[in-house]
Amino acid sequence: MKYFKCDYQYLVLISPYIAHFPLMALSDWYLWKIGKHTVGKDATKVAFILMLTNMFMVEYEIRCFTNTLEKILNVIAFWFFLQ
């Protein structure tokens, strides 16, 4: 960011969230596919509504913790295990 001269304090502060967002979207997509494969589309919709209204998930899932990255990789690996 310093090379491109965009190392403003706010951008530096939110850059981990921006970098982590595509990984979380990928994890949710694979979780949706796993849910449809195992329990069906209707139950997966209910599960996603409950997941998105859970304040712990909303606040802490997007943060760059190592256990969040572990969760993302486990979800993707589980999808490939089901195939």
C-alpha positions as CSV (number, residue, x, y, z in Angstrom):
1,M,0.0,0.0,0.0
2,K,2.9,2.3,0.7
3,Y,4.2,1.6,-2.9
4,F,1.0,2.8,-4.4
5,K,0.8,5.8,-1.9
6,C,-2.5,4.7,-0.5
7,D,-1.4,3.8,3.0
8,Y,-4.0,5.9,4.7
9,Q,-4.8,4.9,8.2
10,Y,-8.4,3.9,7.5
11,L,-7.4,1.7,4.5
12,V,-4.7,0.0,6.5
13,L,-7.2,-0.6,9.2
14,I,-9.8,-2.2,7.0
15,S,-7.5,-4.0,4.6
16,P,-7.5,-7.3,6.5
17,Y,-11.3,-7.3,6.3
18,I,-11.3,-6.6,2.6
19,A,-8.8,-9.4,2.0
20,H,-10.8,-11.8,4.2
21,F,-14.2,-11.2,2.7
22,P,-13.7,-13.2,-0.6
23,L,-12.6,-16.2,1.5
24,M,-15.7,-15.9,3.7
25,A,-17.9,-15.7,0.6
26,L,-16.2,-18.8,-0.8
27,S,-16.8,-20.6,2.5
28,D,-20.5,-19.7,2.6
29,W,-20.9,-20.8,-1.0
30,Y,-19.4,-24.2,-0.3
31,L,-21.4,-24.4,2.9
32,W,-24.5,-23.8,0.8
33,K,-23.5,-26.6,-1.6
34,I,-22.9,-29.0,1.3
35,G,-26.3,-28.1,2.9
36,K,-28.1,-28.7,-0.4
37,H,-26.3,-32.0,-0.9
38,T,-27.0,-33.3,2.6
39,V,-30.2,-31.9,4.0
40,G,-31.9,-30.1,1.0
41,K,-32.5,-26.6,-0.1
42,D,-35.3,-25.7,2.5
43,A,-33.3,-26.7,5.5
44,T,-30.2,-25.0,4.2
45,K,-32.2,-21.7,3.8
46,V,-33.3,-21.9,7.5
47,A,-29.7,-22.7,8.5
48,F,-28.4,-19.7,6.7
49,I,-31.0,-17.4,8.1
50,L,-30.0,-18.6,11.6
51,M,-26.3,-18.2,10.8
52,L,-26.7,-14.7,9.5
53,T,-28.8,-13.5,12.5
54,N,-26.2,-14.9,14.9
55,M,-24.4,-11.9,16.2
56,F,-21.3,-13.9,17.1
57,M,-21.0,-15.0,13.5
58,V,-21.6,-11.6,12.1
59,E,-19.0,-9.9,14.3
60,Y,-16.2,-12.5,14.5
61,E,-16.4,-14.5,11.3
62,I,-15.1,-11.7,9.1
63,R,-12.1,-11.0,11.4
64,C,-8.8,-12.6,10.4
65,F,-8.4,-15.2,13.1
66,T,-6.5,-18.4,12.4
67,N,-9.5,-20.5,13.5
68,T,-11.7,-18.7,10.9
69,L,-9.2,-19.6,8.2
70,E,-9.2,-23.1,9.5
71,K,-13.0,-23.2,9.3
72,I,-12.9,-22.0,5.7
73,L,-10.5,-24.7,4.7
74,N,-12.4,-27.4,6.6
75,V,-15.7,-26.4,4.8
76,I,-14.0,-26.6,1.4
77,A,-12.2,-29.9,2.2
78,F,-15.5,-31.4,3.5
79,W,-17.2,-30.5,0.2
80,F,-14.4,-32.3,-1.7
81,F,-14.8,-35.2,0.7
82,L,-18.5,-35.5,-0.1
83,Q,-17.7,-35.7,-3.8
